[in-house]
């Protein structure tokens, strides 16, 4: 009995083995009388029972609906005729057929299990079930074929010869995902259309999702929309991936109303918006250039109690990094760790990039070290981000050291790595070293792109080498690279700086006639150059021509125009232009205010401009005394060795705040009623209570504060002893107590809004309140006058 059971199990296993591999092998089966050869190949499927007869199923044509088969017994007599291609051996060993159109692609049928049925490709990573697709030999051939063949009919005829098996399905989906990773969109469309319209496979949501993704990437939202409708007509159930991809397609095209309608559509299927959907929404808005809306959606996501994922935080860190708001990117990174959301290597790289854009190489290096401590192996993107930090900070040899380290660690530099080195040398005027990096890239077989030539051109442009820049342009033409608007704008800028106005006009004419049209940046350069040279008539002609060219003046355009009249102290004319700017709904920035104030030649005019800017400024955190902070800042900075306008607008308010104390002694950068320590803390005494914070001078030198470490209530502090720390985008600094006593209160608002230390260091930015132990210690501190002199002497040493 035992042997009979074993024999039956082995027989069933053997039949299953034959069914799985029949399309790829020649199979010999033993039937009592000896070896019976069963024909096989790509077009044969074998089935039958053990002793009575052999069934040879021969489709006349595979992958189509009009198949014919014949079933012969062992003597060659036809016993059964079938007209479908679905056969299997049931648990009893009997030959059975099925309608493959009704076969579910989900992983529920043990006999016909496919690795990608109903699941497979997931939006967001481009992976298959969490890993990169592993292509079989057949899939590799399909990939090579579709990459070179563009004729749909030829592709379909070739695909028609493939067997209608789950293996074929898996191969096709793997190829489509690999093409998506390579950003080759057109072949994906061909594969999906064949599966949906020409093959015998049942329509699957994966194919529709891939098509929606492709059309979204190509900004063809109408085709993405029609694909979604086809999905519904095919009675496929849309998944959250479907809605995420549709959202992204709409956002990329700026169709926010349609994007919001997707949420209503999801509710019909009782699908709550998940992190995947919100991520697609944010990503689409970022790609569409609507970063403000992306921030709003991120806040809405948290309000809706949808926990942001690692990808969400990575997207937002990348958003703030590109906007040169590294302090906000770092704040999000801290929030992410607080919520126990584990950063991945992309998150760390995005944060390194955020600091790199502002040239904060020390902070970038710190995050790079955290990346390694977290167990991640730095890839070429991480190394490139760190190189970029040193490049932007003006340390080309620091970038070169990272480049060498990358090679030493076995990470091969890519084209971007060499481009960063060309840029690093070019920024500091080392154009020969930039040329060397460019030539090394070519020597290694890496083809320089438009950006590579552009960076080399900028390197020579800084030194005013017109001949070499023109030679680079000729090289680009020889390489088949047509200079784009950005390259030609660089040549315009070079000619303008050197006063070669005729050549500048020639380039402008060529741009207007050529395929690369002049953009607003082109006219900003021209208006700035002619304004600086005092050619007001030509400058105004260019400005007035913008409307006819359907170009909208931006803040740079208006500020450049203002600057031309400001240099001549034409105050009334500057006010007229400023009013035009406001009427045109163009919001001024810190540079505009600086230019407007520089046009003033009397105290009355200064007061008028100050009042004007204060009343119209929208950002309440900087509205108070914003104009006054800008006033005379550049003159006072010479005493403090501060460059007030070399950072973004948010930094203008903080950099100039302390500088103005020297232009206007009554300005409250140093408040007379307070006492000051030489470690730059202040204390305000009210009876036996002392309020402590850091001075405006300290916060100015620290930069944007992102975290304040607060002590516990009830702890004792000593004069000169550390009780906490303040962390900024530049550095971390201890906070020392100017007096001794017991902490009775801490400023809890700093936990959620550390920026109060920057915007209101003497009021809302206070740190602790202390029950004063010894009032005599106040005699060891400085008053306002002594502290001001102390700061001046300290800054003069740096």
Secondary structure, 3 states (H helix, E strand, C coil): CHHHHHHHHHHHHHHHHHHHHCCCCCEEEECCCCEEEECCCCCEEEEECCCCCEEEEECCCCCCCCCCCCEECCCCCEEECCCCCCEEECCCCCEEECCHHHCCCCCCCCCCCCCCCCCCECCCCCCECCECCCCCHHHHHHHHHHHHCCCHHHHHHHHCCCCCCHHHHHHHHHHHHHHHHCCCHHHHHHHHHHHHHHCCCCCCHHHHHHHHHHHHHCCCHHHHHHHHHHHHHCCCCCCHHHHHHHHHHHHHCCCHHHHHHHHHHHHHCCCCCCHHHHHHHHHHHHHCCCHHHHHHHHHHHHHCCCCCCHHHHHHHHHHHHHCCCHHHHHHHHHHHHHCCCCCCHHHHHHHHHHHHHCCCHHHHHHHHHHHHHCCCCCCHHHHHHHHHHHHHCCCHHHHHHHHHHHHHCCCCCCHHHHHHHHHHHHHCCCHHHHHHHHHHHHHCCCCCCHHHHHHHHHHHHHCCCHHHHHHHHHHHHHCCCCCCHHHHHHHHHHHHHCCCHHHHHHHHHHHHHCCCCCCHHHHHHHHHHHHHHCCHHHHHHHHHCCCCCCCCCCHHHHHHHHHHHHHCCCHHHHHHHHHHHHHCCCCCCHHHHHHHHHCCCCHHHHHHHHHHHHHHCCCHHHHCCHHHHHCCHHHHHHHHCCCCCCCCHHHHHHHHHHHHHHHCCCCCCCCCCCEECCCCEEEEEECCEEEEEECHHHHHHHCCEEEEECCCCCCEECCCCEEEEEEECCCEEEEECCCCEEEEEECCHHHHCCCHHHHCCCCCCCCEEEEECCHHHHHHCECHHHHHHHHHHHHHCC
